[in-house]
Amino acid sequence: MKRLFFCIFLIPLLAVPARADTIKWVDFNVPYESLKYALDRDIVTAGQEKHTSMVDILALAACRTGGKCPLSAVKKAAQQLQGDQSPRELLGEEGQYFDYYSRAYDAILGGLVGSFAIFREGQWQGTYGLKAFSPVAAGYGYSHCDDFGVGRSFGFRRKHLGNDLMGGLGTPIVAVEGGVVEAMGWNRYGGWRIGIRSFDSRRYYYYAHLKKDTPFAPGLEEGDVVEAGQLIGFMGRTGYSDKENTNNIETVHLHFGLQLVFDESQKECNSEIWVNAYPLVRLLSDHRASYQKTAKGWERTYPFADLDVADYPQTAQ
């Protein structure tokens, strides 16, 4: 049933012809502080007459700063968007860049904020806010730094296209956003890995170096539909080997990568668009999915429902 839903959902998207102005590259240089401020303004203004989205705030600031988006520029953009002028009116000649930044940032951030419900105290509680989760489950420590683009040499010299989160062996790993399991299994570079495509098809999340012997959540299969915060696997150190199920990496960690796909021709090619996920991991660090290990296996403490993609649930799953 999950796979049938995926096919029905995805086929119309793949049938859309490529746009002549398909975005070819994105440099995502927005600092954490600016992301956090824009997110907070998005949430605070959601119930107001003038709702200001974080994408519009950041796109306006990016046009003025060449994509650097310092906090001062983001605060100014948020304040101005509360007025009566549109972003293009505020930008004047610089408005020619607004469409690019708006589309690029919406592709990156489009699944982070929205309407959702959590089952607590015997009932579903709906709200608007951050609905994506840290890839590391609640209660498990990790460390990371901005390592996007640093050199790698296994196989061939290349740049690191992700963010490494160092943690303990077996740490539960969850889906940052809901979507469909598009890839699952062994890769000589990533070891046991999972690739999940967002429901709007624009984001491909890559989780690699999962645990030897038990890398994946029980029952998870390629083609499954997963929800934000759903358990998908366990941290390990597999990879850098042509032999399956091999620990050939010294440090236990999760390689977390984010690829943007504006057109299907960009998915498996030499011009893939990978963006720096470090500021996003920081943004999500305080929003963790909670799990308990019981006699039945791993169980989510607070069932979750994304109200932007599904009807309001009637009972806890």
Disulfide bonds with the S-S distance in Angstrom:
none
